[in-house]
């Protein structure tokens, strides 16, 4: 019995050192289970004597409640331990099948594929082209005028999807 209590205390200490918040929540849940099982609700306070009247009956009923509460706490703790063992087996199976995720594995992947890539923000520059004609007169009247076409790109700075009003017409296709 002392060996069982010692192993349980070691497991609790290990959980407390690794995951203190989880250990606190599980400890509170087990304490709540124990206390709600031991203490009868106020409506059933008259039934606590059990089949034996007197002080001995009250002590026997209280002892029975405490043993029942301890049994429930042990069963819930055993269920939690079984879940922990099952999760450890799943993790071990994953690591056996796919390998451990370590810095060495990451370095091996980086030697093959290169460093981690960051995708730049996708964007589009909206605009339109305006073509103007420029006439250059020569100082010599015998020479013809030089006509040059200039294309200038004007960028739209506003978001046309937010600043304009759009209308959509849906037509049925016979295809």
Legacy VTK file of the C-alpha trace (Angstrom):
# vtk DataFile Version 3.0
C-alpha trace
ASCII
DATASET POLYDATA
POINTS 175 float
0.000 0.000 0.000
2.847 2.389 0.837
4.496 1.531 -2.481
1.273 2.524 -4.317
1.051 5.795 -2.389
4.745 6.489 -3.064
4.384 5.877 -6.817
1.278 8.054 -6.915
3.114 10.835 -5.088
6.055 10.527 -7.523
3.713 10.775 -10.516
1.987 13.799 -8.974
5.330 15.468 -8.288
6.506 14.808 -11.840
3.288 16.276 -13.251
3.599 19.254 -10.922
7.127 19.970 -12.115
6.260 19.604 -15.833
2.732 21.075 -16.012
1.875 22.979 -12.818
-1.443 24.372 -14.070
-2.667 20.973 -15.237
-1.593 19.412 -11.916
-3.496 22.107 -10.024
-6.666 21.558 -12.056
-6.506 17.766 -11.746
-5.801 17.986 -8.005
-8.754 20.340 -7.535
-10.997 17.985 -9.520
-9.983 14.973 -7.426
-10.408 16.946 -4.177
-13.848 18.105 -5.315
-14.817 14.534 -6.176
-13.672 13.339 -2.766
-15.416 16.106 -0.815
-18.721 15.869 -2.677
-18.785 12.126 -2.136
-17.919 12.318 1.575
-20.185 15.232 2.553
-23.869 14.473 2.021
-26.069 17.127 0.427
-28.234 19.038 2.949
-31.411 17.391 1.677
-30.080 13.909 2.538
-28.566 14.838 5.903
-31.264 12.875 7.730
-30.410 9.680 5.788
-26.783 9.604 6.953
-27.422 7.242 9.826
-27.968 4.309 7.503
-29.435 1.032 8.715
-27.664 1.236 12.100
-29.027 3.762 14.634
-26.842 5.652 17.102
-23.294 6.921 17.117
-21.864 3.628 15.848
-24.167 3.747 12.846
-23.105 7.311 12.056
-19.421 6.327 12.308
-19.964 3.246 10.142
-21.850 5.286 7.539
-19.142 7.987 7.583
-16.419 5.353 7.185
-18.346 3.798 4.331
-18.649 7.222 2.614
-14.931 7.923 3.052
-13.982 4.525 1.608
-16.375 5.049 -1.313
-14.859 8.520 -1.952
-11.320 7.108 -1.832
-12.318 4.333 -4.220
-13.772 6.905 -6.662
-10.646 9.061 -6.468
-8.414 6.025 -7.063
-10.558 4.915 -10.031
-10.510 8.374 -11.622
-6.745 8.629 -11.027
-6.249 5.185 -12.579
-8.300 6.275 -15.585
-6.158 9.381 -15.972
-3.002 7.266 -15.713
-4.354 4.872 -18.364
-5.027 7.844 -20.644
-1.478 9.091 -20.054
-0.042 5.684 -20.941
-2.197 5.513 -24.082
-1.084 8.970 -25.204
2.549 8.039 -24.584
2.119 4.950 -26.762
0.540 7.022 -29.551
3.407 9.515 -29.343
5.985 6.712 -29.402
4.271 5.141 -32.426
4.269 8.506 -34.221
7.943 9.061 -33.498
8.777 5.526 -34.652
6.822 5.948 -37.878
7.753 9.540 -38.794
10.912 10.215 -36.841
11.533 12.662 -34.067
11.062 16.354 -34.676
14.411 17.751 -33.583
16.830 20.463 -34.601
18.925 17.806 -36.379
15.946 16.817 -38.547
15.185 20.474 -39.258
18.812 21.055 -40.265
18.674 18.009 -42.570
15.530 19.324 -44.247
17.094 22.777 -44.646
20.156 21.286 -46.372
17.856 19.683 -48.943
15.201 22.388 -49.423
16.969 25.503 -48.207
16.032 27.945 -45.479
12.478 28.717 -44.515
10.775 30.874 -47.106
8.519 33.800 -46.296
5.907 34.593 -48.891
5.729 38.314 -49.623
2.429 40.085 -49.349
0.461 39.707 -52.547
-0.556 42.956 -54.137
-1.592 44.470 -57.413
-0.873 47.897 -58.804
-3.962 49.136 -60.609
-3.738 51.832 -63.216
-4.380 52.807 -66.775
-2.370 54.125 -69.698
-3.041 57.499 -71.295
-1.604 58.206 -74.717
-0.949 61.812 -75.659
0.363 63.277 -78.860
3.100 65.883 -78.687
3.879 68.108 -81.659
7.346 69.617 -81.789
7.826 72.428 -84.305
11.254 72.841 -85.746
12.927 76.251 -85.880
13.629 75.648 -89.526
10.357 76.227 -91.441
11.421 73.908 -94.232
11.502 70.914 -91.974
8.248 69.219 -91.034
6.958 69.183 -87.439
7.930 66.228 -85.318
4.942 64.356 -83.868
5.627 62.091 -80.935
3.188 59.837 -79.083
3.807 59.607 -75.336
2.255 56.877 -73.210
1.934 57.728 -69.558
0.866 55.212 -66.908
-1.430 56.674 -64.248
-1.627 54.619 -61.090
-4.892 54.359 -59.170
-4.194 55.126 -55.529
-7.697 54.465 -54.191
-9.088 50.983 -53.827
-11.599 50.744 -56.685
-13.453 47.926 -55.012
-14.178 50.081 -51.975
-14.509 53.561 -53.473
-16.629 52.788 -56.551
-20.125 51.543 -57.042
-20.245 48.393 -59.133
-23.134 46.766 -60.950
-23.200 43.142 -61.954
-25.392 41.617 -64.599
-25.723 37.864 -64.582
-26.707 36.253 -67.848
-27.566 32.647 -68.270
-25.200 30.727 -70.515
-26.664 28.109 -72.841
-23.564 25.956 -72.587
LINES 1 176
175 0 1 2 3 4 5 6 7 8 9 10 11 12 13 14 15 16 17 18 19 20 21 22 23 24 25 26 27 28 29 30 31 32 33 34 35 36 37 38 39 40 41 42 43 44 45 46 47 48 49 50 51 52 53 54 55 56 57 58 59 60 61 62 63 64 65 66 67 68 69 70 71 72 73 74 75 76 77 78 79 80 81 82 83 84 85 86 87 88 89 90 91 92 93 94 95 96 97 98 99 100 101 102 103 104 105 106 107 108 109 110 111 112 113 114 115 116 117 118 119 120 121 122 123 124 125 126 127 128 129 130 131 132 133 134 135 136 137 138 139 140 141 142 143 144 145 146 147 148 149 150 151 152 153 154 155 156 157 158 159 160 161 162 163 164 165 166 167 168 169 170 171 172 173 174
